[in-house]
């Protein structure tokens, strides 16, 4: 089976890779590009641990083929911090103890970032609906919701 | 498995028609990639239609909305004209899965997946939507309810794929609604789904009605007796009682872990009544 050549943009960098036709974007990120932040929780789009942002929309990278990334713009958790300076969402997750085992955290952060990109001051209800596709078995979600609210508030303050 | 990304409809239909074995169309992939994970999945070819011009567009013509086959459901809610004209369709499409799924999943895919519990399908059927089908011998257009033939089965011939959903204009005095019952508030599959579209005259009298019931049969049930029972009324309580009873009577659900036959029939009536009220108000009735 011959490989497919893909040119794409990941976290602002031009990236080229070869992949198989049936290989998911998640597998490409983890196994070919060494970007291990996105996790495989279920592999069927139910848990959100593999969330990445493709052309501005948060998606499950386990439900995207690697070949589909051709010409697209992809954001992963590895591009979230600015060097050693954490994104406000990352900082607030730590401050609010919004993670325990951490497996779901990259997915929550990418989904929350996508939310704040389109809605700078979401209500608690909007946050809970938006993040319904991200499963966490440790925290009980309350701390995650509070971290997102706090990050949104801080980011709004920075804009003002 | 081969992956192809044609740039024209002709190339896509030729690829699909020329496949020796199983071939699949890839738009959002939220059903297809899940199937690909299973051990018994076998495909010679996947045809990604997203590089074909127009597949990702929502176009408004004087008499219809034309929704490209690769438009993700999330994009429907971002189109203000579509939301204003067809709030029921948009709400139904945005009940499918999570934010992540909505960023990829499409109504054409929901239709072709042919699940009895598909959320967008009853709403599209209620709206008298049509599927524009491209094939090796040209284009044909059929009512969307003619696509699913049973769980996982469609009427599409080899080489054919849906290129767009066409939702005809229903006039200013029309409104639609979709409601479903699920045990959870989100990330769940309909136990019953109900789409209603009503058109009124200037006095608020129902001129036409269409009720489509999901998850109460192998394919969407078009409840004609129920629709007939409210034509000529202003949707008073007696009319709604008759409508709900006819909706329950038209339902032929199965018993499964998500709901019993008795429960589903009851809920079909309850949701039909509520959805009709919403559609009536949206159509300008009081």
HADDOCK unambig.tbl for C-alpha pairs under 7 A between the chains (distance, minus, plus):
assign (segid A and resid 21 and name CA) (segid B and resid 1 and name CA) 6.35 0.50 0.50
assign (segid A and resid 21 and name CA) (segid B and resid 2 and name CA) 5.92 0.50 0.50
assign (segid A and resid 21 and name CA) (segid B and resid 3 and name CA) 5.30 0.50 0.50
assign (segid A and resid 22 and name CA) (segid B and resid 1 and name CA) 6.83 0.50 0.50
assign (segid A and resid 44 and name CA) (segid B and resid 34 and name CA) 5.18 0.50 0.50
assign (segid A and resid 57 and name CA) (segid B and resid 103 and name CA) 5.75 0.50 0.50
assign (segid A and resid 58 and name CA) (segid B and resid 100 and name CA) 5.36 0.50 0.50
assign (segid A and resid 58 and name CA) (segid B and resid 103 and name CA) 6.46 0.50 0.50
assign (segid A and resid 59 and name CA) (segid B and resid 100 and name CA) 4.11 0.50 0.50
assign (segid A and resid 59 and name CA) (segid B and resid 101 and name CA) 6.41 0.50 0.50
assign (segid A and resid 59 and name CA) (segid B and resid 103 and name CA) 6.01 0.50 0.50
assign (segid A and resid 59 and name CA) (segid B and resid 104 and name CA) 6.87 0.50 0.50
assign (segid A and resid 60 and name CA) (segid B and resid 100 and name CA) 5.75 0.50 0.50
assign (segid A and resid 63 and name CA) (segid B and resid 29 and name CA) 6.38 0.50 0.50
assign (segid A and resid 63 and name CA) (segid B and resid 30 and name CA) 5.93 0.50 0.50
assign (segid A and resid 63 and name CA) (segid B and resid 33 and name CA) 5.45 0.50 0.50
assign (segid A and resid 64 and name CA) (segid B and resid 29 and name CA) 6.87 0.50 0.50
assign (segid A and resid 130 and name CA) (segid B and resid 99 and name CA) 5.77 0.50 0.50
assign (segid A and resid 132 and name CA) (segid B and resid 98 and name CA) 6.18 0.50 0.50
assign (segid A and resid 132 and name CA) (segid B and resid 187 and name CA) 6.96 0.50 0.50
assign (segid A and resid 133 and name CA) (segid B and resid 98 and name CA) 4.68 0.50 0.50
assign (segid A and resid 133 and name CA) (segid B and resid 99 and name CA) 6.46 0.50 0.50
assign (segid A and resid 133 and name CA) (segid B and resid 100 and name CA) 6.77 0.50 0.50
assign (segid A and resid 133 and name CA) (segid B and resid 187 and name CA) 7.00 0.50 0.50
